[in-house]
């Protein structure tokens, strides 16, 4: 015998390998359940709801979700080959739409803006950034875009001042009529992520989890995108 768990259950230690364990432990989550939970993490379901439906603890679910979210590649799985095959002259006709979406962490006064660069031609998010809404954060977003695209593509945005301060005038077109693709994309994102639903109580408690969950969702949507060319 080797003491008790915080639940009061008797704990033992193996004499051969020295591993501690609880006899008749029924807390192991089988692979089939893990697969279902991974699918649920992509849907508009709160973590608390997943715990109730799948009968797992929040502590276990947070650890499992973090292990899933950390798989997200830095480039969001973008099919860069489609853009890399274009010449610099051809890139100058490529439209990239940029917009930001309001969110919050822990409580509503703690606003976090989700900045996104979206390419309608391949229906994928090329870069995203979560932070404030000023020039510094706009620049952090554009710094994540390959230099070749920064120098040659043109960018459609709304009239937010940070865009005028960041994007060269010759590559910038500001009009709400030009950002309908990314605004429609944001509508789809809000419909799929409970933490982004307006007036939601399924908000993130930690910024790191918020960023990881958003990045994971954008990656998964990129994987299912249908390209124009």
ABEGO torsion letter per residue (X at the ends): XBEBBAAGBBBBBBAAAGBBBBBGBAABBBAAAAAAAAAAAABBBBAAAAAAAAGBBAAAAAAAAAAAAAABBAAGGBBAAAAAABBAAAAAABBBBBBBBBBBBGBAABBBBBBBBBBAAAGBBABBBBEBABAAAAAAAAAABBAAAAAABBBBBBABAAAAAABBAAABBBBAAAAAAAAAAAAAAAAABAAABBGBAABBABAAAAAAAAAAAAAAAAAABBBAX
